[in-house]
Amino acid sequence: MGTLANKFFRKFARDNSASESNHEANHDLTLRRRLTPFNAFAFAFGCVIGWSAFVMPGGVFLPSAGPVGTMIAMEVAALVMLIISYNYSYMIAKFPQTGGEFIYAKQAFGNAHGFLCAWLLSLSYLSVIPLNATALNLITRAVFGDIFRFGFHYVIAGYEVYFGEMLLAYGALIVLAVIGSLDVKIIAKLQTYLVIILLSGISIVLLSIVISPLSGGKNFYPLFAPVTEDFNVKPIAQILIIAATAPMSYVGFDTVPQLTEESDFSSDRVKVIMDMSIVCGAFVYVALAFLAASVIPEGYSSWVEYVNDLGNLSGTDAIPTLAVSKIVMGNVGLACIFASVISAMLTGIIGFYMASSRILFSMSRDKMIPKWFGKINNNGIPINAIIFCMLFAGTTSLLGRAALGWLFDMASTGAAAGFAYTSIAACKYAWNEKRNDIIILGAIGFVFAMLFEVLLLVPIPGVPGSLSKESYLLLLVWLGLGAAFYSYSMHRAWRVQIVKAMIQGGGNESFRKAITRKCRTILGKIDALKN
């Protein structure tokens, strides 16, 4: 019986060793250092500014806080992000590895925290991809009408999904995934060109509005959203509402640590890159809020009246940033802002393809998820992780924009979790090194990140902005899946360690000693995880 057991265990070990050898072989092809500082900035800024930056002024920002309230809130949020980015730069210098927040949480607090952080953050990244892809349908519908609304269609949560529009979204997802699987330098150049177009279009329209006689300071009144019986929210609370969107408004600057192993520059330049992406992001948010309220369309007496009537409008008139651009510059202005919007969507898809695939690659390399995600192609790209991101985006796109909105809102908690873990990890390591500046900034960053979480998760009377019940349900489902997946992964790893102990035992006495030692080690890890 002992001989038969030994044969079985040895065969299991050979199979497992072969599997691990293949896993290690995948990493012989490592990520390649090809990115310049401007490439890294393009990825970070391209993720910060997406489709939502152009539609939220009319749909969320102005109705919730008015033009001045929005500008103050986005600037305050940017200052908080700059503090948090300081913590990121400290952690990147300490752990210059792809994976970012996952690595920081894991090294500082253990496997369970690392997995939780990465599980939440990966959804935060992944959810943005289908939102930008399906937004292509909205912008083409606003500018060109219903040219893609053809073929089979269905309705989910009141939103109509058309076959033709899905073809457009899927085309973008597939083409950009293919390009993303090529040399990282190719996708970096494309991202850089798109960012230049994005900024150029906004700058041209903004300059035209500033010098236009149609714009004027009186158009910005009221400065904040009017307090009414239905919207009894004071200006300070209005600012808080918009500032609470910071985790998803500025998520993207943290893609820089995901690209650490592909960056061909020193870590001391990372902070400047992240800060520039945040500052430029704040500029765009403020500029678009200014743009949306700067000119009042004919037939309306104020931005309040115009914004309240958006539900009855269609085409470019229903999107203030597009409508104002067209009023001031005609079709040239519309073309400029249209080019910026399309570029923002594409940079969002590309950037979050990069960020999502790299964090999945890092988790696979640390054996937190199946090794399949860690496969590297001949171009040094985690190809299977890219494929998974494309499939996830394609599948969730079928749910329609309403359901994707629930997913996106829920994913905001993941971005805040990444900020919180990075800040508190920086605080922990700085405490050991007696770095008072990092201790203070880490504590401040952690407090603000947790405040974001509270505003999202806890309904506060008089302060709207917490998650809807659908988003709460999705969050619970995602956490449940994560707990089950982590439990399975850890138990599988422990079983492999037990088998290895059996194999390495040799004779009966050493066999029992090896098992005893290994079991004690594993039980210690279990106790550590529980604590």
HELIX and SHEET records of a PDB file:
HELIX    1   1 GLY A    2  ASN A   26  1                                  25    
HELIX    2   2 PRO A   37  VAL A   48  1                                  12    
HELIX    3   3 SER A   52  MET A   56  1                                   5    
HELIX    4   4 PRO A   57  PHE A   61  3                                   5    
HELIX    5   5 LEU A   62  LYS A   94  1                                  33    
HELIX    6   6 GLU A  101  PHE A  109  1                                   9    
HELIX    7   7 ASN A  111  PHE A  144  1                                  34    
HELIX    8   8 PHE A  163  GLY A  180  1                                  18    
HELIX    9   9 VAL A  184  ILE A  211  1                                  28    
HELIX   10  10 GLY A  217  PHE A  220  5                                   4    
HELIX   11  11 PRO A  235  ALA A  243  1                                   9    
HELIX   12  12 ALA A  246  SER A  249  1                                   4    
HELIX   13  13 THR A  255  GLN A  258  1                                   4    
HELIX   14  14 THR A  260  GLU A  262  5                                   3    
HELIX   15  15 SER A  267  ARG A  269  5                                   3    
HELIX   16  16 VAL A  270  SER A  294  1                                  25    
HELIX   17  17 TRP A  303  ASN A  308  1                                   6    
HELIX   18  18 LEU A  310  ASN A  312  5                                   3    
HELIX   19  19 GLY A  315  ALA A  318  5                                   4    
HELIX   20  20 PRO A  320  ARG A  365  1                                  46    
HELIX   21  21 LYS A  371  GLY A  374  5                                   4    
HELIX   22  22 ILE A  383  SER A  397  1                                  15    
HELIX   23  23 GLY A  400  GLU A  433  1                                  34    
HELIX   24  24 ASN A  436  LEU A  457  1                                  22    
HELIX   25  25 LYS A  469  GLN A  504  1                                  36    
HELIX   26  26 ASN A  508  LYS A  530  1                                  23    
SHEET    1   A 2 HIS A 153  ILE A 156  0                                        
SHEET    2   A 2 TYR A 159  TYR A 162 -1                                        
END                                                                             
